[in-house]
Amino acid sequence: MPGSVIFYNPRPPDSDSCVTYICPKWYPSIRKRGEIVIHPPDIQTISLILLRDNPHLWKIAFLGSQRDFELIKKLTRNLTLKDVLNKIGINGKKHGQGYSKKSGKSKPATKYIGYPNLEAKEDYKYSINSKKLPKFQYEWLDRPREIYIYKGPLLIVRRSLKGGETCSAFTSDDTVYSESYIGFSFDGVDKRYAHRINAIFNSKLTIYLAFMLSRELGWFERLIESSDWLSMPVPESILDLDDDRWDEVITIENKLCESWRSASPSERKELEDSLFKSVCDLYGLNENECIIVDDMIRYTIDLYLNRKKAKTKRKGIKPPTSNQLQRYADRLCKQLNSILEFEGKTLNYTLYDIRKDSPLSVVEFKQGSQTTSNQENSTKRVEGIEKLLIKISKNLQNQISERVYVWGHLRVYEREHLYIIKPSEERFWSESAALNDSDAVIREHMEAVDGAL
């Protein structure tokens, strides 16, 4: 767990007591400047009762938001991989981490000589042609493991991330693999189950689940251990081999098994995006929940994985493009218009054309009548707006102690207008940020005098 500072009062909590936590996000120049910068999304509250009943919530709190917690709560109602393996007849003897050849007391391993051998240096995803693997040649191993876990058909998953992705691969043949992998033998079991799990484990949803639920990944290590894989929630429909909802997922998985090496980057991305959408459908995720997963990977997980790459421009801290600001505004309007329509009102927006070096970006929203308003979404350029935003930016940055700063985000309400002003970083203008901002707008509306802002 990252270094934390806890302030508390030694008294019994009330039933509705909450913990206020502040989790500043990492940013590239933090080591050079030695500063901690706190943004409003970094400040949240959690119910003590929820913390007591959901011990994994602390990790979700550090990495995500209330929406992530609600999504994880929904996903973890599913069966776990361990539940599924038990139901289809794969017991603990038929899965586990591969052999270890560390120095020390060794055991004979000649019985595996000649088997296809998968080691850490090999690069595989979706499928493995075991016949093309080098042959096992070690006579002694520190931990050889039992033969049961090497019997094909096999689903083999890499413990570490590869290129920021989880890697799972299917092979029909007996294959020996090193401790860099965890294998599941489907010997005597319908291999369609293996292909279904293979599709799930190679989807982006699994990296999201692993970061949120793994004991190590996202804290210090970049490993997903056996216990993490076994605890991974999977759709209950995976057990019904006649469920045609899986047809599209398996069609995509089969295409990726056949072409993951030969396909162009754009072709592979298109297939993997389709796989992600189809897997999300199997879990019953709605549009907003898919956005939460996608943005968590794009901004939070990407920053974590690339934080040591000094020359890499991280996605989350780039200035937002006009297209991204438009997607942000569209998403916020969609959320709020679903409520305003009951009052016969609608929300439109105006984007401001601002130079990329501006410290702040701004989007204006205007509330109007559904029947009389003819206003359309637009983009406009205001001369000198960058100078004004620079002045506002200086006033938004407040030092609260040595090397600790708070950087405010503004929501300015003026009659039927709402101006949202935030730092010019993509992570603050994502679609998931729009979902969180719409929650804040609704909350402020409800807390306002007479319910009006």
C-alpha positions in Angstrom: 0.0 0.0 0.0 1.3 3.5 -0.8 2.5 5.7 2.1 -0.5 7.1 4.0 -1.1 9.5 6.8 -4.2 9.0 9.0 -5.8 11.5 11.3 -8.4 10.2 13.7 -10.2 11.0 17.0 -10.2 8.2 19.6 -13.9 7.9 20.1 -16.6 5.4 19.1 -18.0 6.3 15.6 -21.6 7.1 14.9 -23.6 4.8 12.7 -23.4 7.3 9.8 -19.7 8.2 10.3 -17.6 8.7 7.2 -13.9 8.8 6.5 -12.7 11.7 4.4 -9.7 10.6 2.3 -7.4 12.6 0.0 -5.5 10.7 -2.6 -3.4 12.9 -4.8 -2.6 11.4 -8.2 1.0 10.9 -9.4 2.2 13.3 -12.1 5.5 13.3 -14.0 7.4 16.2 -12.4 6.5 15.2 -8.8 10.1 13.9 -8.1 11.7 17.0 -9.5 9.5 19.5 -7.7 8.9 17.4 -4.6 5.3 18.7 -4.4 1.9 17.2 -3.7 -0.9 18.8 -5.7 -4.5 18.0 -4.6 -7.4 18.4 -7.1 -11.1 18.3 -6.0 -11.6 14.8 -7.5 -8.8 13.6 -5.1 -11.0 14.4 -2.1 -13.7 11.9 -1.3 -15.7 10.4 1.6 -16.5 6.8 2.4 -18.9 5.3 5.0 -17.2 3.5 7.8 -19.8 0.8 7.6 -18.9 0.2 3.9 -15.2 0.1 4.8 -15.9 -2.5 7.4 -18.0 -4.7 5.1 -15.9 -4.2 2.0 -12.2 -4.5 2.9 -11.1 -4.2 -0.8 -12.7 -0.7 -0.9 -9.6 1.0 0.3 -7.8 0.1 -2.9 -10.7 1.2 -5.1 -10.8 4.5 -3.1 -7.1 5.1 -3.8 -7.4 4.3 -7.6 -11.0 5.3 -8.5 -14.2 6.9 -7.5 -17.6 6.2 -6.1 -18.7 5.0 -9.5 -15.9 2.5 -9.6 -16.9 1.1 -6.2 -20.5 0.7 -7.4 -19.3 -1.1 -10.6 -16.9 -3.4 -8.7 -19.8 -4.2 -6.2 -21.9 -5.2 -9.2 -19.2 -7.2 -10.9 -18.2 -9.2 -7.8 -21.7 -10.5 -7.5 -20.8 -12.9 -10.3 -19.2 -16.3 -10.0 -15.4 -16.4 -9.5 -13.1 -18.3 -11.8 -12.6 -20.8 -9.0 -16.3 -21.4 -8.7 -16.5 -22.1 -12.5 -13.5 -24.4 -12.4 -15.0 -26.4 -9.6 -18.3 -26.7 -11.4 -16.7 -28.0 -14.6 -14.5 -30.5 -12.9 -11.1 -28.7 -12.8 -9.8 -29.2 -9.2 -6.7 -27.7 -7.6 -4.4 -30.4 -9.0 -5.1 -29.2 -12.5 -4.0 -25.6 -12.3 -1.1 -23.7 -10.8 2.1 -21.8 -11.3 4.7 -23.4 -13.5 8.1 -24.8 -12.7 10.9 -23.0 -11.0 14.6 -23.5 -11.9 16.2 -21.3 -9.3 19.5 -22.3 -7.8 19.4 -24.4 -4.7 18.2 -27.9 -3.8 17.0 -29.5 -7.1 14.7 -32.3 -8.0 14.9 -34.5 -11.1 12.8 -33.3 -14.1 13.9 -35.7 -16.9 10.3 -36.9 -17.4 9.5 -33.5 -19.0 12.5 -33.6 -21.5 11.1 -33.2 -25.0 7.9 -31.5 -24.0 7.2 -28.1 -25.6 8.5 -25.5 -23.1 7.1 -22.0 -22.6 9.4 -19.5 -20.8 9.2 -15.8 -19.9 11.0 -14.7 -23.1 8.4 -16.2 -25.3 5.7 -13.7 -26.6 2.3 -15.2 -26.9 -1.3 -14.0 -26.6 -4.7 -15.6 -27.5 -3.1 -18.8 -28.9 0.1 -20.9 -28.7 1.4 -23.3 -31.3 3.2 -25.5 -28.9 4.8 -27.5 -31.7 6.9 -24.4 -32.5 8.1 -23.9 -28.9 11.6 -25.0 -27.9 11.8 -28.4 -26.2 12.3 -28.7 -22.5 15.9 -29.6 -21.7 16.5 -29.2 -17.9 17.4 -32.3 -16.0 16.9 -30.6 -12.6 14.5 -28.1 -11.3 13.9 -26.4 -8.0 10.2 -27.1 -8.3 9.1 -29.3 -11.2 5.4 -29.3 -10.4 3.0 -32.2 -11.1 2.3 -33.4 -14.6 -1.4 -32.7 -14.2 -1.0 -28.9 -14.7 0.8 -29.4 -18.0 -1.8 -31.6 -19.8 -3.5 -30.1 -22.8 -5.8 -28.6 -23.7 -4.4 -25.7 -21.7 -5.2 -22.1 -20.9 -1.9 -20.4 -19.9 -1.9 -16.8 -18.4 1.1 -14.7 -17.9 1.6 -13.5 -14.3 3.1 -10.1 -15.4 1.6 -7.6 -17.7 2.9 -7.4 -21.2 2.7 -4.0 -22.9 0.2 -2.9 -20.2 -2.1 -5.8 -21.0 -3.1 -9.1 -19.5 -2.0 -12.1 -21.6 -3.8 -15.4 -21.9 -3.3 -18.1 -24.5 -4.9 -21.4 -25.5 -3.0 -24.5 -26.7 -4.4 -27.9 -27.5 -1.1 -29.7 -26.6 0.7 -30.8 -23.5 3.0 -27.9 -22.7 5.5 -27.3 -19.8 5.7 -23.7 -18.7 7.8 -21.7 -16.2 6.9 -19.9 -13.1 6.3 -16.8 -15.2 2.9 -18.4 -16.1 -0.1 -19.9 -14.5 -1.8 -22.7 -16.3 -5.3 -24.3 -16.3 -5.6 -27.8 -17.7 -8.8 -28.6 -19.5 -7.8 -32.3 -20.0 -11.1 -34.2 -20.1 -13.2 -31.0 -20.0 -15.0 -29.3 -22.9 -12.4 -26.9 -24.4 -15.2 -24.3 -25.2 -14.9 -23.3 -21.6 -11.2 -22.5 -22.1 -12.0 -20.3 -25.1 -14.6 -18.4 -23.2 -12.2 -17.7 -20.3 -9.5 -16.9 -22.8 -11.7 -14.2 -24.4 -12.5 -12.6 -21.0 -8.9 -12.7 -19.7 -7.6 -11.0 -22.9 -10.2 -8.2 -22.8 -9.6 -4.8 -21.3 -12.1 -5.4 -18.6 -9.8 -7.9 -16.9 -6.9 -5.4 -16.5 -9.5 -3.1 -14.8 -10.7 -5.9 -12.5 -7.1 -6.9 -11.7 -6.0 -3.4 -10.8 -9.1 -3.0 -8.5 -9.1 -6.4 -6.9 -5.5 -7.8 -7.0 -3.5 -7.8 -3.7 -0.3 -6.6 -5.4 -1.0 -5.2 -8.9 -1.4 -1.4 -8.6 0.5 -1.1 -5.3 4.1 -2.3 -5.7 4.2 -5.3 -8.1 3.1 -5.7 -11.6 2.0 -9.3 -11.1 -1.4 -11.0 -11.1 -1.0 -14.1 -8.8 -2.9 -17.4 -8.8 -5.2 -16.2 -6.1 -6.1 -13.1 -8.1 -6.9 -15.1 -11.2 -9.0 -17.5 -9.2 -10.9 -14.6 -7.6 -11.6 -13.0 -10.9 -15.4 -12.5 -11.4 -16.8 -14.1 -14.6 -20.3 -14.1 -16.1 -22.5 -16.9 -14.7 -23.6 -17.6 -18.3 -20.2 -19.0 -19.0 -21.5 -22.4 -17.7 -24.2 -22.6 -20.3 -22.6 -23.8 -23.5 -25.9 -23.3 -25.4 -26.1 -19.6 -24.5 -25.9 -17.8 -27.9 -24.9 -14.6 -26.2 -21.3 -16.0 -26.3 -21.3 -16.5 -30.1 -20.0 -13.1 -31.0 -17.3 -13.2 -28.2 -16.0 -16.6 -29.4 -16.1 -15.5 -33.1 -13.8 -12.5 -32.2 -11.6 -14.7 -29.9 -11.2 -17.2 -32.7 -10.2 -14.5 -35.2 -7.6 -13.1 -32.7 -6.3 -16.6 -32.1 -5.7 -17.0 -35.8 -4.4 -13.5 -36.6 -2.9 -11.8 -33.5 0.6 -11.9 -35.0 -0.3 -11.2 -38.6 -3.0 -8.6 -38.2 -2.0 -4.9 -38.6 -2.2 -2.7 -35.4 -5.4 -1.1 -36.6 -7.0 -4.5 -37.4 -6.1 -5.9 -34.0 -7.3 -2.8 -32.2 -10.6 -3.0 -34.0 -11.0 -6.6 -33.0 -10.0 -6.0 -29.4 -12.4 -3.0 -29.1 -15.2 -5.3 -30.3 -14.1 -8.0 -27.8 -14.2 -5.4 -25.0 -17.7 -4.3 -25.9 -19.0 -7.9 -26.3 -17.4 -9.0 -23.0 -19.0 -5.9 -21.2 -22.4 -7.0 -22.6 -21.9 -10.4 -21.1 -21.3 -8.8 -17.7 -24.4 -6.6 -18.2 -22.5 -3.3 -18.2 -24.3 -0.2 -19.5 -22.8 2.6 -21.6 -21.6 4.6 -18.6 -20.0 1.6 -16.9 -18.0 0.9 -20.0 -16.8 4.5 -20.0 -15.7 4.1 -16.4 -13.6 1.1 -17.3 -12.1 2.6 -20.4 -11.2 5.9 -18.8 -9.7 4.1 -15.7 -7.4 2.2 -18.1 -6.6 5.2 -20.3 -5.7 7.7 -17.5 -5.1 6.1 -14.1 -3.7 2.7 -15.1 -1.7 4.3 -18.0 -0.1 6.8 -15.6 0.8 4.0 -13.2 2.4 1.8 -15.8 4.3 4.6 -17.6 5.3 6.7 -14.6 9.0 5.8 -15.0 9.1 6.6 -18.7 10.5 10.1 -18.6 10.2 10.8 -22.3 6.7 9.4 -22.7 3.9 12.0 -22.9 1.2 10.5 -20.7 -2.3 10.5 -22.0 -3.8 11.8 -18.8 -1.8 15.1 -18.7 -1.9 16.1 -22.3 -4.0 19.2 -23.1 -7.5 18.1 -24.1 -8.4 18.4 -27.8 -11.5 20.1 -29.1 -12.9 16.6 -29.9 -12.4 15.5 -26.3 -14.0 18.6 -24.9 -16.9 18.0 -27.2 -17.2 14.4 -25.9 -17.0 15.7 -22.4 -19.8 18.2 -23.0 -22.0 15.7 -24.9 -21.7 13.3 -22.0 -22.5 15.9 -19.3 -25.5 17.2 -21.4 -26.8 13.7 -21.9 -26.7 13.0 -18.1 -28.3 16.3 -17.1 -30.8 16.4 -20.0 -32.3 13.1 -18.8 -33.4 15.0 -15.7 -34.2 18.4 -17.3 -36.5 16.9 -19.8 -39.1 16.3 -17.1 -39.2 20.1 -16.6 -39.4 20.7 -20.4 -35.8 22.1 -20.4 -32.6 21.2 -22.3 -28.9 21.9 -21.9 -26.6 23.1 -24.8 -22.9 23.9 -24.7 -20.3 26.3 -26.1 -16.7 25.3 -26.4 -14.0 27.9 -26.3 -11.1 27.8 -28.8 -8.1 28.1 -26.5 -4.4 27.7 -27.2 -2.8 24.4 -26.0 -0.4 26.2 -23.6 -3.4 27.6 -21.6 -3.3 26.4 -18.0 -7.1 26.1 -18.0 -9.9 25.0 -20.3 -13.5 26.1 -20.1 -16.9 24.9 -21.3 -20.1 26.9 -21.1 -23.5 25.3 -20.7 -26.8 27.0 -21.1 -30.2 25.9 -20.0 -33.2 26.6 -22.2 -36.7 25.5 -23.0 -37.2 22.4 -25.2 -40.0 24.2 -27.1 -38.7 27.7 -27.6 -34.9 27.3 -27.5 -33.2 27.1 -31.0 -29.7 27.3 -29.6 -27.2 24.7 -30.9 -23.9 23.5 -29.6 -21.1 25.7 -30.9 -17.4 26.7 -30.6 -16.2 30.2 -30.4 -13.0 32.2 -30.0 -12.8 35.0 -27.5 -9.8 37.3 -27.9 -7.6 37.6 -24.8 -9.3 34.6 -23.0 -5.9 33.0 -22.3 -4.7 36.0 -20.3 -7.9 35.8 -18.2 -7.5 32.1 -17.7 -3.9 32.6 -16.5 -5.1 35.0 -13.9 -7.8 32.7 -12.8 -5.3 29.8 -12.7 -3.0 31.7 -10.2 -6.0 32.3 -7.9 -7.0 28.6 -8.0 -3.6 27.4 -6.7 -3.4 27.7 -3.0 -0.5 26.5 -0.8 -1.8 24.8 2.4 1.6 23.8 3.8 5.1 23.4 2.7 5.1 21.6 -0.7 1.4 20.8 -0.5 -1.0 22.7 -2.8 -4.7 22.6 -3.6 -5.7 23.4 -7.2 -9.4 24.3 -7.4 -11.8 23.4 -10.2 -14.6 25.9 -10.8 -18.3 25.5 -11.5 -19.7 29.0 -11.9 -23.5 29.3 -12.0 -25.0 32.5 -13.5 -28.8 32.3 -14.1 -29.3 29.8 -16.9 -25.5 29.6 -17.6 -23.0 27.1 -16.1 -19.3 27.6 -16.7 -16.9 24.7 -15.9 -13.3 25.7 -15.6 -10.6 23.1 -14.9 -6.8 22.5 -15.6 -6.0 21.7 -19.2 -5.3 18.0 -18.7 -7.2 15.2 -20.5 -8.0 13.3 -17.3 -10.1 16.2 -16.1 -12.1 16.4 -19.4 -12.7 12.7 -19.9 -16.2 11.3 -20.3 -16.0 9.7 -16.8 -15.1 13.1 -15.5 -18.3 14.4 -17.1 -20.2 11.7 -15.3 -18.7 12.7 -12.0 -19.2 16.4 -12.7 -22.9 15.8 -13.6 -23.2 14.1 -10.2 -21.7 17.2 -8.5 -24.0 19.6 -10.4 -27.1 17.6 -9.4 -25.9 17.5 -5.8 -25.2 21.2 -5.7 -28.7 21.8 -7.3 -30.3 19.8 -4.6 -28.4 21.5 -1.8 -29.1 25.0 -3.1 -31.7 27.3 -1.6 -35.2 26.5 -2.9 -33.6 23.8 -5.1 -32.4 26.5 -7.6 -28.9 27.5 -8.4 
